[in-house]
Structures are given as C-alpha cells and as structure tokens.
Amino acid sequence: MATVYFTASSLDGFIVDEANSLDWLTSRDIDVNGPFGYEAFTTGIGALVMGAATYEWLLTNQPGEWMYSQPTWVLTHRPQILAEGHPVTVFSGAITELHPELVAAAGERDVWVVGGGSAAAQFVAAGLVDELIVSYAPCSLGSGAPVLPIRSEWLLAETGVNGDFVCARWQFRR
C-alpha cells in the first residue's frame, strides 16, 4: 500500500494553464492502458483524496454522475460545493488525521492524491506521499498552477514513454 500523487505536467511544471484549462493535456496522444497509463494505475487505487479546486474543476469539466467507484474525500472548508448525489466525504482538518482513514479505506490498494498542487503539497509536507508519478507533456505553459508548490526531494525510480509523454515514477526521499 502506498500513497501516490499521480498527475501530468507541462515541461515547465504546471498542471493547468492560466485559464484553468487542461486543453494542452487532453489534446495529446497517450495510451490509457500503456506504460504509466491511467487505466492501469486506477485498478490499483482503493481510495482518493483531492482538493476543492480539483473537485470544482471536475464539476465544471466532467459534470454528471460521479466517475469514481472508490471512496473519495475532498479537502475543503466549503461543504456546499458538493454536487447532490456525489458520494464524497468532506474533510477540513489536518491531513495527518485523515491519512489513516484513507489508508484503511484503500485496504490492500493505494491511496491516490488526485489533481494538483495545494492538496498534494500538504501530503508531501507531512511526509505522507510515497510516490510521485508524472506524465510530462511536450509543451510549456509559462504560468498556471504548479504541479507541486513546495520544496521536496525525490529519487527517480522508473521512466517510460507513452504516446507524446515522457513519464517518470519518483520515490519520496525521506
């Protein structure tokens, strides 16, 4: 069981552009079943956690029925942002208190820190992320939301290519 931050990035380290768009990402070729692919990754996920910005992006860009079957938590002080019918749990305390609950819910599988920088940074700062998996798109954005807005050290564990992306799995240097 591991806690994994699985994401994509521009070459200059941004997860969304200034317009909060992922067009730069979704317009590229990637095999969801290939190396470092989304489908293969999500089969090993037992629980998810994301920040409010990621949840709100999903509401805007992928409206309708909730797309995840795994137990999901949203880090927010604004429970009113939740859409009716979404089976998610709101959490607004210290992530060190939440993490054991995430691990228990995941069972034998991994916990996925979904989305972007701020939520992931909280987990990294607390030493709770074991792996960082990033698919790097062949573009730079110049600005936007950073993938990980915190200083941290990682050890490269594995690399690969999937479609237009160079992918890397990093382990947290403790």
Secondary structure as GFF3:
##gff-version 3
##sequence-region A 1 174
A	DSSP	beta_strand	3	9	.	.	.	ID=ss1
A	DSSP	beta_strand	14	16	.	.	.	ID=ss2
A	DSSP	alpha_helix	23	26	.	.	.	ID=ss3
A	DSSP	alpha_helix	38	42	.	.	.	ID=ss4
A	DSSP	beta_strand	45	51	.	.	.	ID=ss5
A	DSSP	alpha_helix	52	61	.	.	.	ID=ss6
A	DSSP	beta_strand	72	75	.	.	.	ID=ss7
A	DSSP	three_ten_helix	79	81	.	.	.	ID=ss8
A	DSSP	beta_strand	88	91	.	.	.	ID=ss9
A	DSSP	alpha_helix	95	106	.	.	.	ID=ss10
A	DSSP	beta_strand	110	114	.	.	.	ID=ss11
A	DSSP	alpha_helix	117	125	.	.	.	ID=ss12
A	DSSP	beta_strand	131	136	.	.	.	ID=ss13
A	DSSP	beta_strand	145	146	.	.	.	ID=ss14
A	DSSP	beta_strand	154	162	.	.	.	ID=ss15
A	DSSP	beta_strand	165	172	.	.	.	ID=ss16
###
